[in-house]
């Protein structure tokens, strides 16, 4: 059966909109525990301005203190040249650059046009100059809550422009949870044919309850790399009503149950998910941590034996 690779994004994408600062010790401990679960990648933090995202103001310290496990790639979000300078010093395994395919969302989120974003990210790629592999995440690739549908042609044009700059991978993001399985199937069929040389990742949100359905459509279409967030944490602050990412443990449990190989220790991961509400101070959306895995059987009620 096909191997599926997961990138855990909880300590970056998941934590960045949490209202209360999560202590550095908790972040380091969680990342170290996630590293032992079998992930392909962990998006550790973001080298953005501490003023912009106070939650991630400890990026250097977190990167310096985590225990790096062989076989796990530790990736970081890099917004600009200054972020790239800081990230190079951290010796991250990959830089993740982000822009939106929606002009309106890009203006709301990044305060600049798409062309200005592309120019800035191209400068980062040139500055890094092959020292560190680069992935580009294209937000709102399946729809924008302000513009509506985003043309697949526009998405593919941006993929091509970044591919021409020599990036290793591209992540197609359903930032606002507007995708549906048929749309996903169409997208992944096209991008794999046109960009088979790129490391392609899909990033889904569960805003409208279609996250796992969309993931399954992508898997059935041949995609083998996905982002997920422990407990289903996260969400875009510039997408009205956009709830969190697909829940890592729910997605991995589903794929394991179907016979796919994820390389993840689901028991260990679910135990971490059960600790997450204590770390963030509120309940989280994930289901498996509440209900247990399908293999977790319960004792037969004693009265049943009286009925036999």
GIHU-V917456 format. One record per backbone hydrogen bond with DSSP energy under -0.5 kcal/mol. NH is the residue of the N-H (numbers start at 1). CO is the residue of the C=O. E is the energy in kcal/mol with one decimal. If there is no record, write none. Layout:
# GIHU-V917456
NH_CO_E, NH_CO_E
This chain:
# GIHU-V917456
4_261_-3.4, 5_224_-3.8, 7_226_-2.7, 8_6_-0.6, 8_41_-2.3, 9_228_-2.7, 12_9_-1.2, 13_9_-1.2, 14_9_-1.9, 15_10_-1.6, 16_12_-1.9, 18_15_-2.1, 23_21_-0.6, 27_23_-1.9, 28_24_-2.7, 29_25_-2.4, 30_26_-2.4, 31_27_-2.6, 32_28_-2.5, 33_29_-2.1, 34_30_-2.7, 35_31_-2.5, 36_32_-0.8, 36_33_-0.5, 37_34_-2.0, 38_35_-0.6, 39_34_-0.7, 40_6_-1.6, 41_6_-1.7, 42_73_-2.4, 43_8_-2.9, 44_42_-1.1, 44_75_-2.2, 45_75_-0.6, 47_77_-2.8, 52_49_-0.7, 53_49_-2.2, 56_53_-1.6, 57_54_-1.8, 59_56_-1.2, 62_58_-2.8, 63_59_-2.5, 64_60_-2.0, 65_61_-1.4, 65_62_-0.5, 66_62_-1.8, 68_66_-0.7, 72_69_-2.1, 73_40_-2.4, 75_42_-1.9, 75_73_-0.7, 76_94_-1.9, 77_45_-2.3, 78_96_-2.6, 84_80_-2.1, 85_81_-2.3, 86_82_-2.0, 87_83_-2.6, 88_84_-2.4, 89_85_-1.3, 90_86_-1.0, 91_87_-0.6, 91_88_-1.0, 92_87_-1.1, 93_74_-2.5, 94_74_-1.0, 95_133_-2.3, 96_76_-3.0, 97_95_-0.6, 97_135_-3.0, 99_137_-1.9, 101_139_-2.3, 103_101_-0.5, 106_102_-2.3, 107_103_-2.1, 108_104_-2.3, 109_105_-2.9, 110_106_-2.7, 111_106_-0.6, 111_107_-0.9, 112_106_-0.9, 117_113_-2.2, 118_114_-3.0, 119_115_-2.4, 120_116_-2.3, 121_117_-2.7, 122_118_-2.5, 123_119_-1.7, 124_120_-1.6, 125_121_-2.5, 126_122_-2.3, 127_123_-2.4, 128_124_-2.8, 129_125_-2.1, 131_128_-2.2, 133_93_-0.6, 135_95_-3.0, 136_169_-1.8, 137_97_-3.6, 138_136_-0.6, 138_171_-3.0, 139_99_-2.8, 139_137_-0.8, 141_138_-0.6, 141_173_-2.4, 142_173_-0.6, 143_140_-0.6, 144_148_-3.1, 148_144_-3.1, 155_151_-1.7, 156_152_-2.6, 157_153_-1.9, 158_154_-1.8, 159_155_-2.2, 160_156_-2.4, 161_157_-2.1, 162_158_-2.2, 163_159_-2.5, 164_160_-2.4, 165_161_-0.6, 165_162_-0.7, 166_163_-1.7, 167_162_-1.5, 168_134_-1.9, 169_134_-1.7, 170_199_-1.8, 171_136_-2.8, 172_170_-0.5, 172_201_-2.7, 173_138_-2.1, 173_171_-0.7, 174_203_-3.6, 175_173_-0.9, 177_174_-1.7, 184_180_-2.5, 185_181_-2.6, 186_182_-2.0, 187_183_-2.3, 188_184_-2.9, 189_185_-1.7, 190_186_-1.7, 191_187_-2.7, 192_188_-1.7, 193_189_-1.2, 194_190_-2.0, 195_191_-2.5, 198_195_-1.9, 199_168_-2.3, 200_198_-0.9, 201_170_-2.2, 202_225_-2.0, 203_172_-2.4, 205_174_-0.5, 206_244_-2.2, 209_206_-1.8, 214_210_-2.6, 215_211_-2.3, 216_212_-2.5, 217_213_-2.0, 218_214_-2.1, 219_215_-2.7, 220_216_-2.8, 221_217_-1.0, 222_219_-1.8, 223_218_-2.5, 226_5_-2.2, 227_202_-2.0, 228_7_-2.1, 229_246_-2.4, 232_229_-2.6, 233_230_-1.4, 237_235_-0.6, 239_236_-1.6, 242_239_-2.5, 243_241_-0.8, 245_233_-1.3, 246_204_-2.1, 248_229_-1.6, 251_247_-2.6, 252_248_-3.0, 253_249_-2.2, 254_250_-2.0, 255_251_-2.3, 256_252_-2.9, 257_253_-2.4, 258_254_-1.3, 259_256_-1.3, 260_255_-2.3, 261_2_-2.2, 262_260_-0.6, 265_37_-2.8, 266_264_-1.2, 269_265_-2.2, 270_266_-2.7, 271_267_-1.8, 272_268_-1.6, 273_269_-2.4, 274_270_-1.8, 275_271_-0.7, 275_272_-1.0, 276_272_-1.0, 277_273_-0.6, 278_275_-0.9, 279_275_-1.4, 280_276_-2.4, 281_277_-1.7, 282_277_-0.7, 286_231_-1.9, 290_287_-1.1, 291_287_-2.8, 292_288_-3.0, 296_293_-1.9, 297_295_-1.4, 304_301_-1.6, 305_301_-0.6, 305_302_-0.9, 306_302_-0.7, 307_303_-0.7, 307_304_-1.1, 308_304_-0.6, 308_305_-0.7
